[in-house]
Amino acid sequence: MIDLRHVDCMDYLATCEDNAFDLAIVDPPYGIGKDGQNKGSGKHGGRKAHEWKGWDKHRPPAEYWHELFRVSENQIIWGANYFAQYLRPSMGWVFWDKGQRGLSMSDGVLAYTSQERRLEVVTINRVELLKDGTIHPTQKPVKLYEWLLMNYAKEGDRILDTHLGSGSIAIACHNLGFDLVGCELDPDYYAAACKRLKQHEAQLTIPLK
């Protein structure tokens, strides 16, 4: 079941029992002010412009990390290099290689994982995001979340995302049959993510001629 909630994640986490989730895959604000995007240019015309909303001014407080580790057995945390003081030692980091070099943005993104395994590099070209445009300035490809689930989750695992954003993880969980609870505070992102998931589900149910 995919359960998307328009709620402050801290309010939701307070209602959860210890280890309610097998795996949390989260992408919290990094606190670097990158919460919008101007219209780009170039071969593809750039991704869709995104309103500057101000949600990336601050990183989650210590209380968030306490609750996240309390309610989930394992964690994957995007942008974890911005949250090092809150994280437990782990060698099992992931580097998402965006498959392009010399861009104005970084060549990739780091993710912390709590699982004791070797560091992994996954190459998924950011062009995946240009096919249909984006609904969120830090949107990540569905294929990236599918890779995480196939490599770090077990069949039957219950998944948590505290910052749903574009809902890419919801589509990945739907495709692979994982239960998910996703929280999103911003009403515009929440509505767009729900619409995106419903459109994806509808496409999968269209009968072949």
N, C-alpha and C positions, 0 to 999 in steps of 0.2 A: 504494500500500500504506500502511495506517495501522499504524504500529509504536509501541505504547505500552509504556513501560519503567518498572518500579518500581526506580528507581536514583537515586543522587545525581548531579545533572547535571554536577558537576565531574568525577566519575569518568568519566562518559560522554564529556564534551567532550575529555578528555585522550586518548581513543582516536581522535578524528576528525582527518582530514587538513585542511590549510588549505583554506578555501572549499568544504568538503564540502556546504554547503547554499546554495541560491540566496537564501533569505529566512528570517530568524529572526523570529518573532512571539512576544514574550515578555511576561510579566506578573509580574516578580519581587516579593518582599516589599518594601514601602515603608519599613519600619522605624518604623511609627507605632502599632503595637500593635492593629491592627484585624483580628485573625485569628479572631474569633468573632462571634456575633450572638445577642442575646436575642430571645425571641419578641415579635413586634410586635403591633400592634393597629390598629384602623381598619376601613375598608370591606372590605379583602381579608384581614383577619386577620394581616397581616404575612407576611413570608417565613418559612420554616422556621427554627427556632433552630439555631445551629451551635455546636459545642463550641469553647471557647477553648483553642487548642493551643499558643500561644506562638511560632509560626513567624514572626510579623511584628515581632519585637522588634528585628531587625537587618536592614540592607540587605546585599545581596551585596557581597563584598569586591572590591578592585581586580582580583584574579586572575580573577574571574568575567567581568568586562568585557573583559579581555584575551583570554580564551578565546572569548567570544561573537563579538567582532569578527574573531578569527582564523579561526573555522570557518564564518562566514556572509558572503556577499558584500554583502547588504543586511539592514537590521534595522528592525523596528517594535517600540517599547518602551513599554508602558503605564506610566503614572505616572512618566514620564521627568522631570517637574519635581523629583522627589526624587533624581535621579541626575545632575544637570546637570554635575557635575565630571568625570564619566567620558565624556561624550558629545562627539562631534565637532560642529562648527557645521553647522546645517542649517536651511533655511527651511521644509522640508516637514513640519511638524507636523500632527497630526490632533486635533480636538476632538470627542469623543463627547458630543453633547447628549442627555441622558437624557429630554428631552421633557416634563419636569415641573419646576415651580418651587416654592420654599418648603418643600422637604423638609428633614428633619434632616440628610440626606447632601448632598453637593455636587451641583450641577446638571449636572455632566459630568466627564469624565476626559480628561487630555491624554496623547497618545502621540507620541513622537519617531519620525520616519522618516529614514532615511539618504538617501533619494532626493531629488534636487534638483528640487522641484516646489512649487507654491503650497500654502499652508496650506489644509486641508480641514476643513469642519464636516459631520458626519454626525449626523442626528437619528434615533434609534431609541429608542422609548419603553421605559423600564425595566419597564413592565407586561408586556413579553414574558417577564420572569423570573417573573411571578406565575402564569402559566398552569399550570405543572406543578410549581411550587416550585423550590427550589435545593438543591444538594448541597455548595455551597462559599460562604463569606461574601463573596467578591469575584467571584462568577460573573458573566460577561458573556454577552449574548445570542448565539446561533448566528448570527443575522442580521448582527450587527456583524462577526463574523469573515468571513462570506461577503462583506460589503462590502469589507473589507480585501483579501481574496484577489482579488476581481474588479477592484479598482482598483490594486493594488500588486504582484501576482504575474503571471507569464507562464505560459502553458501549458507543462507539463513541469517547472516549478520544483519543487525539493525543499525542503520546509518543516521548520523546527525550532521546537519549543516546549520551553524548559528547565524551565518550571513549569506543568505541565499543568492542575492544579487540577480543575475540573469536567469538563474534556474538551470544552467547547464548540467549540474549534478543530478537534478530531478529527472531530466531526460535520460541520462546515463543509467540511473538506478531503475527507471522504467524499462529500458532496453534489456538490462541484465537481470531483472527480477529481484532487486533488493528493496526492502522496506526503508523508507526515508522520512524523517521529520526535518523540514527546512523552515527556518525563521527569517523573516525579513521585516524590518521596521518601516522602511520607506514605502508609502502607498503606491507610488508610480512603479517602482521596481517590482513590488509584489504583484501588482495587476499585470504587468508585462510578462513576468515569469509564469504566472498562472495561464495566461493566454498562450504563451509559447508552448507550454506543456500540453494544453488541450489541442492545439493545432497539430502537434506531433502525434498525439494519440489518435486523432482523427485520420491522419494520413496513413497510419498503420492499419486502420480498420477498413479502408477503401478496398472493396473486392476487386480482384484482378479479372479482366475480361478475357 
